[in-house]
Amino acid sequence: MDSEPLTNVDNIVKHWVETSDDDFKVMLSLLESKQYSWALFIGHIVIEKLLKAYYVKAKCRNAPLIHDLVVIAQRGGLVLTEEQLDWLEAITRFNINARYDDYKRKFYTLCTAEFTTEWAEKIKHLRIWIKERL
């Protein structure tokens, strides 16, 4: 999992943050075009990349090759509230539900405008909060 300590931490953190920012714009575009399930899927990626940036900065090692947001945050040493942990757990499911066919139909019906807007706001909040810690 973790190998040699990194010497280019700042560049790696910058990469994760910049690509997360690009993905955030995509999430907003998808939300605007009412592609709700894909907006939440990309929202997961936005948060995942920021958590990986935090991990790299905190540990000076490459981030784990996993998608579970709670695990990435915990391994990186990020201190979260119970509410934030609950949000990360739910957002992690957006990745799984959008990727696998047997979950897609149920996920599509769950992703109403109201549901997606609520979770997009939580993603926005987490995004700002994590970036403040970088």
Chimera marker file (.cmm) of the C-alpha trace (Angstrom):
<marker_set name="trace">
<marker id="1" x="0.000" y="0.000" z="0.000" r="1" g="1" b="0" radius="0.5"/>
<marker id="2" x="2.315" y="2.789" z="1.190" r="1" g="1" b="0" radius="0.5"/>
<marker id="3" x="5.780" y="2.731" z="-0.304" r="1" g="1" b="0" radius="0.5"/>
<marker id="4" x="8.594" y="5.246" z="-0.155" r="1" g="1" b="0" radius="0.5"/>
<marker id="5" x="7.831" y="8.707" z="1.219" r="1" g="1" b="0" radius="0.5"/>
<marker id="6" x="7.061" y="11.171" z="-1.561" r="1" g="1" b="0" radius="0.5"/>
<marker id="7" x="9.353" y="14.051" z="-2.407" r="1" g="1" b="0" radius="0.5"/>
<marker id="8" x="6.890" y="15.917" z="-4.655" r="1" g="1" b="0" radius="0.5"/>
<marker id="9" x="3.975" y="16.181" z="-2.218" r="1" g="1" b="0" radius="0.5"/>
<marker id="10" x="2.999" y="19.726" z="-3.218" r="1" g="1" b="0" radius="0.5"/>
<marker id="11" x="2.720" y="18.795" z="-6.898" r="1" g="1" b="0" radius="0.5"/>
<marker id="12" x="0.628" y="15.721" z="-6.156" r="1" g="1" b="0" radius="0.5"/>
<marker id="13" x="-1.680" y="17.638" z="-3.821" r="1" g="1" b="0" radius="0.5"/>
<marker id="14" x="-2.033" y="20.374" z="-6.459" r="1" g="1" b="0" radius="0.5"/>
<marker id="15" x="-2.935" y="17.758" z="-9.088" r="1" g="1" b="0" radius="0.5"/>
<marker id="16" x="-5.637" y="16.196" z="-6.885" r="1" g="1" b="0" radius="0.5"/>
<marker id="17" x="-7.118" y="19.607" z="-6.049" r="1" g="1" b="0" radius="0.5"/>
<marker id="18" x="-7.069" y="20.903" z="-9.629" r="1" g="1" b="0" radius="0.5"/>
<marker id="19" x="-8.682" y="17.779" z="-11.062" r="1" g="1" b="0" radius="0.5"/>
<marker id="20" x="-11.255" y="17.846" z="-8.255" r="1" g="1" b="0" radius="0.5"/>
<marker id="21" x="-12.060" y="21.454" z="-9.160" r="1" g="1" b="0" radius="0.5"/>
<marker id="22" x="-12.503" y="20.444" z="-12.808" r="1" g="1" b="0" radius="0.5"/>
<marker id="23" x="-14.792" y="17.591" z="-11.787" r="1" g="1" b="0" radius="0.5"/>
<marker id="24" x="-16.781" y="19.951" z="-9.570" r="1" g="1" b="0" radius="0.5"/>
<marker id="25" x="-17.579" y="22.060" z="-12.642" r="1" g="1" b="0" radius="0.5"/>
<marker id="26" x="-18.722" y="18.904" z="-14.424" r="1" g="1" b="0" radius="0.5"/>
<marker id="27" x="-20.924" y="17.990" z="-11.452" r="1" g="1" b="0" radius="0.5"/>
<marker id="28" x="-22.585" y="21.414" z="-11.586" r="1" g="1" b="0" radius="0.5"/>
<marker id="29" x="-23.102" y="21.099" z="-15.336" r="1" g="1" b="0" radius="0.5"/>
<marker id="30" x="-24.670" y="17.674" z="-14.940" r="1" g="1" b="0" radius="0.5"/>
<marker id="31" x="-26.899" y="18.984" z="-12.178" r="1" g="1" b="0" radius="0.5"/>
<marker id="32" x="-28.029" y="21.857" z="-14.392" r="1" g="1" b="0" radius="0.5"/>
<marker id="33" x="-28.766" y="19.472" z="-17.266" r="1" g="1" b="0" radius="0.5"/>
<marker id="34" x="-30.763" y="17.216" z="-14.897" r="1" g="1" b="0" radius="0.5"/>
<marker id="35" x="-28.384" y="14.283" z="-15.216" r="1" g="1" b="0" radius="0.5"/>
<marker id="36" x="-28.858" y="13.649" z="-11.523" r="1" g="1" b="0" radius="0.5"/>
<marker id="37" x="-27.318" y="10.234" z="-10.986" r="1" g="1" b="0" radius="0.5"/>
<marker id="38" x="-24.203" y="11.206" z="-12.936" r="1" g="1" b="0" radius="0.5"/>
<marker id="39" x="-23.948" y="14.495" z="-11.031" r="1" g="1" b="0" radius="0.5"/>
<marker id="40" x="-23.811" y="12.556" z="-7.766" r="1" g="1" b="0" radius="0.5"/>
<marker id="41" x="-21.369" y="10.036" z="-9.207" r="1" g="1" b="0" radius="0.5"/>
<marker id="42" x="-19.024" y="12.885" z="-10.168" r="1" g="1" b="0" radius="0.5"/>
<marker id="43" x="-19.673" y="14.482" z="-6.778" r="1" g="1" b="0" radius="0.5"/>
<marker id="44" x="-18.207" y="11.358" z="-5.213" r="1" g="1" b="0" radius="0.5"/>
<marker id="45" x="-15.096" y="11.771" z="-7.363" r="1" g="1" b="0" radius="0.5"/>
<marker id="46" x="-14.804" y="15.439" z="-6.328" r="1" g="1" b="0" radius="0.5"/>
<marker id="47" x="-14.682" y="14.478" z="-2.654" r="1" g="1" b="0" radius="0.5"/>
<marker id="48" x="-12.505" y="11.407" z="-3.237" r="1" g="1" b="0" radius="0.5"/>
<marker id="49" x="-9.821" y="13.482" z="-4.936" r="1" g="1" b="0" radius="0.5"/>
<marker id="50" x="-9.799" y="16.065" z="-2.153" r="1" g="1" b="0" radius="0.5"/>
<marker id="51" x="-9.532" y="13.357" z="0.483" r="1" g="1" b="0" radius="0.5"/>
<marker id="52" x="-6.643" y="11.853" z="-1.451" r="1" g="1" b="0" radius="0.5"/>
<marker id="53" x="-4.988" y="15.292" z="-1.574" r="1" g="1" b="0" radius="0.5"/>
<marker id="54" x="-5.395" y="15.514" z="2.192" r="1" g="1" b="0" radius="0.5"/>
<marker id="55" x="-3.981" y="12.016" z="2.632" r="1" g="1" b="0" radius="0.5"/>
<marker id="56" x="-0.915" y="12.815" z="0.513" r="1" g="1" b="0" radius="0.5"/>
<marker id="57" x="-0.311" y="16.061" z="2.366" r="1" g="1" b="0" radius="0.5"/>
<marker id="58" x="-0.712" y="14.453" z="5.795" r="1" g="1" b="0" radius="0.5"/>
<marker id="59" x="1.172" y="11.216" z="5.140" r="1" g="1" b="0" radius="0.5"/>
<marker id="60" x="3.671" y="12.217" z="2.417" r="1" g="1" b="0" radius="0.5"/>
<marker id="61" x="2.751" y="8.986" z="0.660" r="1" g="1" b="0" radius="0.5"/>
<marker id="62" x="0.588" y="8.071" z="-2.296" r="1" g="1" b="0" radius="0.5"/>
<marker id="63" x="-3.097" y="7.839" z="-1.483" r="1" g="1" b="0" radius="0.5"/>
<marker id="64" x="-4.645" y="4.377" z="-1.248" r="1" g="1" b="0" radius="0.5"/>
<marker id="65" x="-6.153" y="3.005" z="-4.451" r="1" g="1" b="0" radius="0.5"/>
<marker id="66" x="-9.650" y="2.733" z="-3.003" r="1" g="1" b="0" radius="0.5"/>
<marker id="67" x="-12.919" y="4.625" z="-3.407" r="1" g="1" b="0" radius="0.5"/>
<marker id="68" x="-14.363" y="4.351" z="0.124" r="1" g="1" b="0" radius="0.5"/>
<marker id="69" x="-14.409" y="7.953" z="1.325" r="1" g="1" b="0" radius="0.5"/>
<marker id="70" x="-14.610" y="7.093" z="5.018" r="1" g="1" b="0" radius="0.5"/>
<marker id="71" x="-11.583" y="4.812" z="4.808" r="1" g="1" b="0" radius="0.5"/>
<marker id="72" x="-9.530" y="7.368" z="2.859" r="1" g="1" b="0" radius="0.5"/>
<marker id="73" x="-10.387" y="10.095" z="5.382" r="1" g="1" b="0" radius="0.5"/>
<marker id="74" x="-9.622" y="7.884" z="8.375" r="1" g="1" b="0" radius="0.5"/>
<marker id="75" x="-6.346" y="6.596" z="6.961" r="1" g="1" b="0" radius="0.5"/>
<marker id="76" x="-5.344" y="10.187" z="6.237" r="1" g="1" b="0" radius="0.5"/>
<marker id="77" x="-6.053" y="11.188" z="9.819" r="1" g="1" b="0" radius="0.5"/>
<marker id="78" x="-8.801" y="13.660" z="8.982" r="1" g="1" b="0" radius="0.5"/>
<marker id="79" x="-10.957" y="14.301" z="12.055" r="1" g="1" b="0" radius="0.5"/>
<marker id="80" x="-14.619" y="14.288" z="11.096" r="1" g="1" b="0" radius="0.5"/>
<marker id="81" x="-17.905" y="14.752" z="12.914" r="1" g="1" b="0" radius="0.5"/>
<marker id="82" x="-20.431" y="11.927" z="12.986" r="1" g="1" b="0" radius="0.5"/>
<marker id="83" x="-22.526" y="13.868" z="10.494" r="1" g="1" b="0" radius="0.5"/>
<marker id="84" x="-19.581" y="14.217" z="8.111" r="1" g="1" b="0" radius="0.5"/>
<marker id="85" x="-18.852" y="10.494" z="8.439" r="1" g="1" b="0" radius="0.5"/>
<marker id="86" x="-22.492" y="9.748" z="7.614" r="1" g="1" b="0" radius="0.5"/>
<marker id="87" x="-22.294" y="12.011" z="4.565" r="1" g="1" b="0" radius="0.5"/>
<marker id="88" x="-19.091" y="10.350" z="3.341" r="1" g="1" b="0" radius="0.5"/>
<marker id="89" x="-20.644" y="6.919" z="3.778" r="1" g="1" b="0" radius="0.5"/>
<marker id="90" x="-23.696" y="7.959" z="1.746" r="1" g="1" b="0" radius="0.5"/>
<marker id="91" x="-21.624" y="9.670" z="-0.963" r="1" g="1" b="0" radius="0.5"/>
<marker id="92" x="-19.478" y="6.530" z="-1.294" r="1" g="1" b="0" radius="0.5"/>
<marker id="93" x="-22.643" y="4.667" z="-2.286" r="1" g="1" b="0" radius="0.5"/>
<marker id="94" x="-23.161" y="7.112" z="-5.180" r="1" g="1" b="0" radius="0.5"/>
<marker id="95" x="-20.007" y="5.647" z="-6.722" r="1" g="1" b="0" radius="0.5"/>
<marker id="96" x="-21.167" y="2.058" z="-6.353" r="1" g="1" b="0" radius="0.5"/>
<marker id="97" x="-24.775" y="2.708" z="-7.324" r="1" g="1" b="0" radius="0.5"/>
<marker id="98" x="-23.877" y="4.581" z="-10.485" r="1" g="1" b="0" radius="0.5"/>
<marker id="99" x="-21.355" y="1.989" z="-11.658" r="1" g="1" b="0" radius="0.5"/>
<marker id="100" x="-23.039" y="-1.358" z="-11.318" r="1" g="1" b="0" radius="0.5"/>
<marker id="101" x="-26.016" y="-2.302" z="-13.454" r="1" g="1" b="0" radius="0.5"/>
<marker id="102" x="-27.966" y="-4.058" z="-10.716" r="1" g="1" b="0" radius="0.5"/>
<marker id="103" x="-27.965" y="-0.860" z="-8.628" r="1" g="1" b="0" radius="0.5"/>
<marker id="104" x="-28.497" y="1.632" z="-11.446" r="1" g="1" b="0" radius="0.5"/>
<marker id="105" x="-32.273" y="1.386" z="-11.835" r="1" g="1" b="0" radius="0.5"/>
<marker id="106" x="-32.919" y="1.851" z="-8.122" r="1" g="1" b="0" radius="0.5"/>
<marker id="107" x="-30.367" y="4.666" z="-7.973" r="1" g="1" b="0" radius="0.5"/>
<marker id="108" x="-31.896" y="6.469" z="-10.970" r="1" g="1" b="0" radius="0.5"/>
<marker id="109" x="-35.311" y="6.501" z="-9.280" r="1" g="1" b="0" radius="0.5"/>
<marker id="110" x="-33.742" y="7.746" z="-6.037" r="1" g="1" b="0" radius="0.5"/>
<marker id="111" x="-32.031" y="10.662" z="-7.811" r="1" g="1" b="0" radius="0.5"/>
<marker id="112" x="-34.895" y="13.108" z="-7.949" r="1" g="1" b="0" radius="0.5"/>
<marker id="113" x="-34.209" y="16.818" z="-8.348" r="1" g="1" b="0" radius="0.5"/>
<marker id="114" x="-34.790" y="17.341" z="-4.616" r="1" g="1" b="0" radius="0.5"/>
<marker id="115" x="-32.593" y="14.422" z="-3.499" r="1" g="1" b="0" radius="0.5"/>
<marker id="116" x="-29.783" y="15.380" z="-5.864" r="1" g="1" b="0" radius="0.5"/>
<marker id="117" x="-29.887" y="19.063" z="-4.938" r="1" g="1" b="0" radius="0.5"/>
<marker id="118" x="-29.726" y="18.189" z="-1.239" r="1" g="1" b="0" radius="0.5"/>
<marker id="119" x="-26.699" y="15.940" z="-1.735" r="1" g="1" b="0" radius="0.5"/>
<marker id="120" x="-25.001" y="18.359" z="-4.123" r="1" g="1" b="0" radius="0.5"/>
<marker id="121" x="-25.185" y="20.973" z="-1.351" r="1" g="1" b="0" radius="0.5"/>
<marker id="122" x="-23.606" y="18.529" z="1.100" r="1" g="1" b="0" radius="0.5"/>
<marker id="123" x="-20.868" y="17.771" z="-1.430" r="1" g="1" b="0" radius="0.5"/>
<marker id="124" x="-20.264" y="21.513" z="-1.869" r="1" g="1" b="0" radius="0.5"/>
<marker id="125" x="-20.045" y="21.941" z="1.903" r="1" g="1" b="0" radius="0.5"/>
<marker id="126" x="-17.611" y="19.035" z="2.310" r="1" g="1" b="0" radius="0.5"/>
<marker id="127" x="-15.553" y="20.292" z="-0.622" r="1" g="1" b="0" radius="0.5"/>
<marker id="128" x="-15.031" y="23.690" z="0.980" r="1" g="1" b="0" radius="0.5"/>
<marker id="129" x="-14.377" y="22.170" z="4.399" r="1" g="1" b="0" radius="0.5"/>
<marker id="130" x="-11.707" y="19.761" z="3.126" r="1" g="1" b="0" radius="0.5"/>
<marker id="131" x="-10.048" y="22.445" z="0.977" r="1" g="1" b="0" radius="0.5"/>
<marker id="132" x="-9.761" y="24.673" z="4.055" r="1" g="1" b="0" radius="0.5"/>
<marker id="133" x="-7.676" y="21.937" z="5.684" r="1" g="1" b="0" radius="0.5"/>
<marker id="134" x="-5.292" y="21.673" z="2.767" r="1" g="1" b="0" radius="0.5"/>
<link id1="1" id2="2" r="1" g="1" b="0" radius="0.2"/>
<link id1="2" id2="3" r="1" g="1" b="0" radius="0.2"/>
<link id1="3" id2="4" r="1" g="1" b="0" radius="0.2"/>
<link id1="4" id2="5" r="1" g="1" b="0" radius="0.2"/>
<link id1="5" id2="6" r="1" g="1" b="0" radius="0.2"/>
<link id1="6" id2="7" r="1" g="1" b="0" radius="0.2"/>
<link id1="7" id2="8" r="1" g="1" b="0" radius="0.2"/>
<link id1="8" id2="9" r="1" g="1" b="0" radius="0.2"/>
<link id1="9" id2="10" r="1" g="1" b="0" radius="0.2"/>
<link id1="10" id2="11" r="1" g="1" b="0" radius="0.2"/>
<link id1="11" id2="12" r="1" g="1" b="0" radius="0.2"/>
<link id1="12" id2="13" r="1" g="1" b="0" radius="0.2"/>
<link id1="13" id2="14" r="1" g="1" b="0" radius="0.2"/>
<link id1="14" id2="15" r="1" g="1" b="0" radius="0.2"/>
<link id1="15" id2="16" r="1" g="1" b="0" radius="0.2"/>
<link id1="16" id2="17" r="1" g="1" b="0" radius="0.2"/>
<link id1="17" id2="18" r="1" g="1" b="0" radius="0.2"/>
<link id1="18" id2="19" r="1" g="1" b="0" radius="0.2"/>
<link id1="19" id2="20" r="1" g="1" b="0" radius="0.2"/>
<link id1="20" id2="21" r="1" g="1" b="0" radius="0.2"/>
<link id1="21" id2="22" r="1" g="1" b="0" radius="0.2"/>
<link id1="22" id2="23" r="1" g="1" b="0" radius="0.2"/>
<link id1="23" id2="24" r="1" g="1" b="0" radius="0.2"/>
<link id1="24" id2="25" r="1" g="1" b="0" radius="0.2"/>
<link id1="25" id2="26" r="1" g="1" b="0" radius="0.2"/>
<link id1="26" id2="27" r="1" g="1" b="0" radius="0.2"/>
<link id1="27" id2="28" r="1" g="1" b="0" radius="0.2"/>
<link id1="28" id2="29" r="1" g="1" b="0" radius="0.2"/>
<link id1="29" id2="30" r="1" g="1" b="0" radius="0.2"/>
<link id1="30" id2="31" r="1" g="1" b="0" radius="0.2"/>
<link id1="31" id2="32" r="1" g="1" b="0" radius="0.2"/>
<link id1="32" id2="33" r="1" g="1" b="0" radius="0.2"/>
<link id1="33" id2="34" r="1" g="1" b="0" radius="0.2"/>
<link id1="34" id2="35" r="1" g="1" b="0" radius="0.2"/>
<link id1="35" id2="36" r="1" g="1" b="0" radius="0.2"/>
<link id1="36" id2="37" r="1" g="1" b="0" radius="0.2"/>
<link id1="37" id2="38" r="1" g="1" b="0" radius="0.2"/>
<link id1="38" id2="39" r="1" g="1" b="0" radius="0.2"/>
<link id1="39" id2="40" r="1" g="1" b="0" radius="0.2"/>
<link id1="40" id2="41" r="1" g="1" b="0" radius="0.2"/>
<link id1="41" id2="42" r="1" g="1" b="0" radius="0.2"/>
<link id1="42" id2="43" r="1" g="1" b="0" radius="0.2"/>
<link id1="43" id2="44" r="1" g="1" b="0" radius="0.2"/>
<link id1="44" id2="45" r="1" g="1" b="0" radius="0.2"/>
<link id1="45" id2="46" r="1" g="1" b="0" radius="0.2"/>
<link id1="46" id2="47" r="1" g="1" b="0" radius="0.2"/>
<link id1="47" id2="48" r="1" g="1" b="0" radius="0.2"/>
<link id1="48" id2="49" r="1" g="1" b="0" radius="0.2"/>
<link id1="49" id2="50" r="1" g="1" b="0" radius="0.2"/>
<link id1="50" id2="51" r="1" g="1" b="0" radius="0.2"/>
<link id1="51" id2="52" r="1" g="1" b="0" radius="0.2"/>
<link id1="52" id2="53" r="1" g="1" b="0" radius="0.2"/>
<link id1="53" id2="54" r="1" g="1" b="0" radius="0.2"/>
<link id1="54" id2="55" r="1" g="1" b="0" radius="0.2"/>
<link id1="55" id2="56" r="1" g="1" b="0" radius="0.2"/>
<link id1="56" id2="57" r="1" g="1" b="0" radius="0.2"/>
<link id1="57" id2="58" r="1" g="1" b="0" radius="0.2"/>
<link id1="58" id2="59" r="1" g="1" b="0" radius="0.2"/>
<link id1="59" id2="60" r="1" g="1" b="0" radius="0.2"/>
<link id1="60" id2="61" r="1" g="1" b="0" radius="0.2"/>
<link id1="61" id2="62" r="1" g="1" b="0" radius="0.2"/>
<link id1="62" id2="63" r="1" g="1" b="0" radius="0.2"/>
<link id1="63" id2="64" r="1" g="1" b="0" radius="0.2"/>
<link id1="64" id2="65" r="1" g="1" b="0" radius="0.2"/>
<link id1="65" id2="66" r="1" g="1" b="0" radius="0.2"/>
<link id1="66" id2="67" r="1" g="1" b="0" radius="0.2"/>
<link id1="67" id2="68" r="1" g="1" b="0" radius="0.2"/>
<link id1="68" id2="69" r="1" g="1" b="0" radius="0.2"/>
<link id1="69" id2="70" r="1" g="1" b="0" radius="0.2"/>
<link id1="70" id2="71" r="1" g="1" b="0" radius="0.2"/>
<link id1="71" id2="72" r="1" g="1" b="0" radius="0.2"/>
<link id1="72" id2="73" r="1" g="1" b="0" radius="0.2"/>
<link id1="73" id2="74" r="1" g="1" b="0" radius="0.2"/>
<link id1="74" id2="75" r="1" g="1" b="0" radius="0.2"/>
<link id1="75" id2="76" r="1" g="1" b="0" radius="0.2"/>
<link id1="76" id2="77" r="1" g="1" b="0" radius="0.2"/>
<link id1="77" id2="78" r="1" g="1" b="0" radius="0.2"/>
<link id1="78" id2="79" r="1" g="1" b="0" radius="0.2"/>
<link id1="79" id2="80" r="1" g="1" b="0" radius="0.2"/>
<link id1="80" id2="81" r="1" g="1" b="0" radius="0.2"/>
<link id1="81" id2="82" r="1" g="1" b="0" radius="0.2"/>
<link id1="82" id2="83" r="1" g="1" b="0" radius="0.2"/>
<link id1="83" id2="84" r="1" g="1" b="0" radius="0.2"/>
<link id1="84" id2="85" r="1" g="1" b="0" radius="0.2"/>
<link id1="85" id2="86" r="1" g="1" b="0" radius="0.2"/>
<link id1="86" id2="87" r="1" g="1" b="0" radius="0.2"/>
<link id1="87" id2="88" r="1" g="1" b="0" radius="0.2"/>
<link id1="88" id2="89" r="1" g="1" b="0" radius="0.2"/>
<link id1="89" id2="90" r="1" g="1" b="0" radius="0.2"/>
<link id1="90" id2="91" r="1" g="1" b="0" radius="0.2"/>
<link id1="91" id2="92" r="1" g="1" b="0" radius="0.2"/>
<link id1="92" id2="93" r="1" g="1" b="0" radius="0.2"/>
<link id1="93" id2="94" r="1" g="1" b="0" radius="0.2"/>
<link id1="94" id2="95" r="1" g="1" b="0" radius="0.2"/>
<link id1="95" id2="96" r="1" g="1" b="0" radius="0.2"/>
<link id1="96" id2="97" r="1" g="1" b="0" radius="0.2"/>
<link id1="97" id2="98" r="1" g="1" b="0" radius="0.2"/>
<link id1="98" id2="99" r="1" g="1" b="0" radius="0.2"/>
<link id1="99" id2="100" r="1" g="1" b="0" radius="0.2"/>
<link id1="100" id2="101" r="1" g="1" b="0" radius="0.2"/>
<link id1="101" id2="102" r="1" g="1" b="0" radius="0.2"/>
<link id1="102" id2="103" r="1" g="1" b="0" radius="0.2"/>
<link id1="103" id2="104" r="1" g="1" b="0" radius="0.2"/>
<link id1="104" id2="105" r="1" g="1" b="0" radius="0.2"/>
<link id1="105" id2="106" r="1" g="1" b="0" radius="0.2"/>
<link id1="106" id2="107" r="1" g="1" b="0" radius="0.2"/>
<link id1="107" id2="108" r="1" g="1" b="0" radius="0.2"/>
<link id1="108" id2="109" r="1" g="1" b="0" radius="0.2"/>
<link id1="109" id2="110" r="1" g="1" b="0" radius="0.2"/>
<link id1="110" id2="111" r="1" g="1" b="0" radius="0.2"/>
<link id1="111" id2="112" r="1" g="1" b="0" radius="0.2"/>
<link id1="112" id2="113" r="1" g="1" b="0" radius="0.2"/>
<link id1="113" id2="114" r="1" g="1" b="0" radius="0.2"/>
<link id1="114" id2="115" r="1" g="1" b="0" radius="0.2"/>
<link id1="115" id2="116" r="1" g="1" b="0" radius="0.2"/>
<link id1="116" id2="117" r="1" g="1" b="0" radius="0.2"/>
<link id1="117" id2="118" r="1" g="1" b="0" radius="0.2"/>
<link id1="118" id2="119" r="1" g="1" b="0" radius="0.2"/>
<link id1="119" id2="120" r="1" g="1" b="0" radius="0.2"/>
<link id1="120" id2="121" r="1" g="1" b="0" radius="0.2"/>
<link id1="121" id2="122" r="1" g="1" b="0" radius="0.2"/>
<link id1="122" id2="123" r="1" g="1" b="0" radius="0.2"/>
<link id1="123" id2="124" r="1" g="1" b="0" radius="0.2"/>
<link id1="124" id2="125" r="1" g="1" b="0" radius="0.2"/>
<link id1="125" id2="126" r="1" g="1" b="0" radius="0.2"/>
<link id1="126" id2="127" r="1" g="1" b="0" radius="0.2"/>
<link id1="127" id2="128" r="1" g="1" b="0" radius="0.2"/>
<link id1="128" id2="129" r="1" g="1" b="0" radius="0.2"/>
<link id1="129" id2="130" r="1" g="1" b="0" radius="0.2"/>
<link id1="130" id2="131" r="1" g="1" b="0" radius="0.2"/>
<link id1="131" id2="132" r="1" g="1" b="0" radius="0.2"/>
<link id1="132" id2="133" r="1" g="1" b="0" radius="0.2"/>
<link id1="133" id2="134" r="1" g="1" b="0" radius="0.2"/>
</marker_set>
